[in-house]
Amino acid sequence: MDGCKPWWKSKTLRFNALVGMCAAAESSLHLLQPLLGEHTYLILLFGVTVGNAVLRVLTTQALRA
C-alpha cells in the first residue's frame, strides 16, 4: 500500500500512548488532581481531547495494516 507508514511513526498514536500512560499513572498515584485542583485538571483533560483531534485532522497518511 503506497502512502502508508508504520504505526510507530504516527504522531496521533504516540500522543495517545503517552496520554494513556499518564492516565494509568495518575489513576494509581493521584498526584496531579490534588496539585492542580479540579478546574485545572478538567481543562487539561479537555486539552488532551483537542490535541488528539488536531493531530487526527493533520494526519495525511494511512497506517500500514
LOKOLVEX-633610 format. One record per atom (N, C-alpha, C, O, CB): atom name; x negated, y negated, z negated. Coordinates in pm, whole numbers. Glycine has a CB too. Layout:
BEGIN
CA, X, Y, Z
...
//
This chain:
BEGIN
N, -83, 119, 0
CA, 0, 0, 0
C, -87, -125, 0
O, -161, -149, -96
CB, 95, 0, -121
N, -80, -201, 104
CA, -157, -324, 110
C, -97, -429, 17
O, 24, -431, -7
CB, -162, -377, 253
N, -183, -516, -36
CA, -137, -624, -122
C, -114, -583, -266
O, -74, -666, -348
CB, -11, -679, -67
N, -140, -457, -299
CA, -121, -410, -436
C, -250, -428, -514
O, -358, -438, -457
CB, -76, -262, -438
N, -235, -431, -645
CA, -353, -443, -731
C, -339, -347, -847
O, -227, -310, -882
CB, -372, -587, -782
N, -450, -307, -907
CA, -444, -218, -1023
C, -372, -288, -1139
O, -377, -410, -1150
CB, -586, -174, -1065
N, -308, -212, -1225
CA, -229, -269, -1334
C, -312, -357, -1427
O, -260, -455, -1479
CB, -164, -160, -1413
N, -439, -323, -1448
CA, -521, -399, -1543
C, -559, -538, -1492
O, -610, -620, -1568
CB, -648, -321, -1575
N, -535, -564, -1364
CA, -562, -697, -1311
C, -439, -788, -1319
O, -446, -903, -1275
CB, -610, -687, -1168
N, -329, -739, -1373
CA, -206, -816, -1384
C, -211, -906, -1507
O, -219, -857, -1620
CB, -84, -722, -1391
N, -208, -1037, -1487
CA, -206, -1131, -1599
C, -81, -1110, -1684
O, -85, -1121, -1807
CB, -212, -1277, -1549
N, 30, -1079, -1619
CA, 156, -1059, -1691
C, 145, -939, -1784
O, 185, -948, -1900
CB, 272, -1040, -1592
N, 93, -827, -1734
CA, 81, -709, -1819
C, -21, -728, -1930
O, 0, -681, -2041
CB, 44, -588, -1735
N, -131, -795, -1902
CA, -231, -822, -2007
C, -171, -913, -2114
O, -191, -890, -2233
CB, -359, -886, -1948
N, -98, -1017, -2072
CA, -33, -1108, -2165
C, 66, -1031, -2253
O, 66, -1047, -2375
CB, 41, -1222, -2089
N, 149, -946, -2191
CA, 246, -870, -2267
C, 180, -771, -2362
O, 229, -750, -2473
CB, 339, -796, -2173
N, 69, -711, -2321
CA, -3, -620, -2409
C, -58, -695, -2530
O, -49, -645, -2643
CB, -118, -550, -2332
N, -114, -813, -2509
CA, -165, -894, -2619
C, -53, -934, -2714
O, -68, -924, -2836
CB, -235, -1020, -2564
N, 59, -978, -2659
CA, 174, -1016, -2741
C, 224, -896, -2820
O, 258, -907, -2938
CB, 287, -1075, -2654
N, 230, -780, -2755
CA, 274, -659, -2824
C, 182, -622, -2939
O, 230, -583, -3046
CB, 283, -544, -2727
N, 51, -633, -2919
CA, -44, -602, -3026
C, -29, -700, -3141
O, -33, -661, -3258
CB, -189, -604, -2972
N, -12, -828, -3108
CA, 6, -930, -3213
C, 136, -906, -3289
O, 140, -919, -3411
CB, 6, -1073, -3151
N, 242, -870, -3218
CA, 371, -843, -3283
C, 361, -722, -3376
O, 416, -723, -3486
CB, 480, -820, -3178
N, 291, -618, -3332
CA, 273, -500, -3415
C, 193, -534, -3541
O, 227, -490, -3651
CB, 203, -387, -3336
N, 87, -612, -3524
CA, 7, -653, -3640
C, 89, -739, -3735
O, 82, -722, -3857
CB, -119, -730, -3594
N, 167, -831, -3680
CA, 248, -920, -3763
C, 355, -843, -3840
O, 383, -874, -3955
CB, 314, -1028, -3676
N, 413, -742, -3777
CA, 517, -665, -3846
C, 460, -586, -3964
O, 531, -556, -4059
CB, 587, -569, -3748
N, 332, -554, -3958
CA, 268, -481, -4068
C, 206, -576, -4172
O, 214, -550, -4292
CB, 160, -388, -4013
N, 145, -683, -4125
CA, 68, -770, -4215
C, 145, -890, -4269
O, 114, -940, -4377
CB, -52, -819, -4143
N, 246, -936, -4196
CA, 328, -1051, -4238
C, 243, -1173, -4273
O, 261, -1234, -4379
CB, 415, -1013, -4358
N, 150, -1207, -4185
CA, 61, -1320, -4210
C, 106, -1450, -4145
O, 92, -1557, -4204
CB, -77, -1286, -4162
N, 161, -1442, -4025
CA, 193, -1564, -3951
C, 315, -1638, -4003
O, 308, -1758, -4029
CB, 214, -1530, -3808
N, 426, -1568, -4017
CA, 550, -1637, -4051
C, 541, -1716, -4182
O, 589, -1829, -4186
CB, 662, -1537, -4061
N, 483, -1662, -4288
CA, 471, -1743, -4410
C, 382, -1867, -4392
O, 407, -1970, -4454
CB, 416, -1657, -4524
N, 280, -1857, -4309
CA, 191, -1970, -4287
C, 254, -2078, -4198
O, 236, -2197, -4220
CB, 61, -1922, -4225
N, 327, -2033, -4099
CA, 385, -2126, -4002
C, 521, -2179, -4042
O, 560, -2288, -4001
CB, 395, -2060, -3868
N, 592, -2105, -4120
CA, 729, -2141, -4150
C, 820, -2086, -4042
O, 776, -2058, -3931
CB, 745, -2293, -4164
N, 948, -2069, -4075
CA, 1041, -2005, -3983
C, 1061, -2086, -3856
O, 1069, -2029, -3747
CB, 1174, -1982, -4051
N, 1070, -2218, -3866
CA, 1095, -2303, -3749
C, 981, -2292, -3647
O, 1006, -2271, -3528
CB, 1114, -2450, -3793
N, 859, -2306, -3691
CA, 743, -2298, -3603
C, 726, -2157, -3547
O, 688, -2140, -3432
CB, 616, -2341, -3677
N, 754, -2058, -3628
CA, 744, -1919, -3586
C, 841, -1892, -3470
O, 804, -1827, -3373
CB, 773, -1823, -3704
N, 964, -1942, -3480
CA, 1062, -1924, -3374
C, 1021, -1998, -3247
O, 1043, -1947, -3136
CB, 1199, -1972, -3420
N, 963, -2116, -3261
CA, 914, -2191, -3144
C, 802, -2112, -3076
O, 796, -2106, -2953
CB, 863, -2333, -3187
N, 715, -2051, -3154
CA, 607, -1968, -3099
C, 664, -1849, -3022
O, 616, -1817, -2913
CB, 515, -1919, -3213
N, 766, -1785, -3077
CA, 829, -1673, -3007
C, 893, -1719, -2876
O, 885, -1649, -2775
CB, 934, -1607, -3096
N, 955, -1835, -2877
CA, 1013, -1891, -2755
C, 902, -1919, -2653
O, 919, -1893, -2534
CB, 1092, -2021, -2786
N, 788, -1971, -2699
CA, 675, -1999, -2610
C, 622, -1872, -2544
O, 581, -1876, -2428
CB, 563, -2066, -2688
N, 623, -1762, -2616
CA, 580, -1634, -2558
C, 674, -1594, -2445
O, 630, -1548, -2340
CB, 577, -1524, -2667
N, 804, -1612, -2467
CA, 902, -1580, -2363
C, 882, -1667, -2240
O, 887, -1617, -2128
CB, 1044, -1597, -2417
N, 859, -1794, -2260
CA, 835, -1886, -2148
C, 706, -1848, -2077
O, 701, -1848, -1954
CB, 829, -2032, -2197
N, 601, -1816, -2152
CA, 474, -1774, -2092
C, 491, -1652, -2004
O, 434, -1645, -1896
CB, 371, -1746, -2199
N, 569, -1557, -2050
CA, 593, -1437, -1971
C, 668, -1471, -1843
O, 636, -1420, -1736
CB, 672, -1334, -2054
N, 768, -1557, -1853
CA, 845, -1597, -1735
C, 758, -1670, -1634
O, 767, -1646, -1514
CB, 964, -1685, -1776
N, 673, -1759, -1682
CA, 584, -1834, -1593
C, 490, -1740, -1520
O, 472, -1751, -1398
CB, 504, -1940, -1672
N, 430, -1648, -1593
CA, 340, -1552, -1529
C, 413, -1468, -1426
O, 357, -1437, -1320
CB, 275, -1461, -1634
N, 536, -1431, -1454
CA, 613, -1350, -1359
C, 643, -1429, -1232
O, 636, -1373, -1122
CB, 744, -1302, -1422
N, 676, -1556, -1246
CA, 704, -1640, -1129
C, 579, -1660, -1045
O, 587, -1665, -922
CB, 760, -1776, -1174
N, 464, -1670, -1109
CA, 338, -1692, -1037
C, 284, -1565, -972
O, 193, -1572, -889
CB, 235, -1747, -1132
N, 339, -1450, -1007
CA, 291, -1323, -953
C, 318, -1317, -803
O, 430, -1341, -757
CB, 359, -1204, -1025
N, 213, -1285, -727
CA, 227, -1278, -582
C, 201, -1139, -527
O, 235, -1111, -412
CB, 135, -1376, -517
N, 141, -1051, -606
CA, 109, -917, -558
C, 181, -812, -642
O, 200, -829, -763
CB, -43, -892, -562
N, 221, -706, -576
CA, 281, -593, -647
C, 171, -511, -715
O, 55, -516, -676
CB, 363, -503, -549
N, 211, -436, -816
CA, 117, -344, -879
C, 112, -216, -799
O, 209, -177, -735
CB, 157, -315, -1025
N, -2, -152, -803
CA, -18, -23, -737
C, 59, 83, -816
O, 51, 87, -939
CB, -169, 17, -725
N, 131, 164, -748
CA, 213, 268, -816
C, 127, 380, -868
O, 179, 475, -928
CB, 318, 326, -722
//
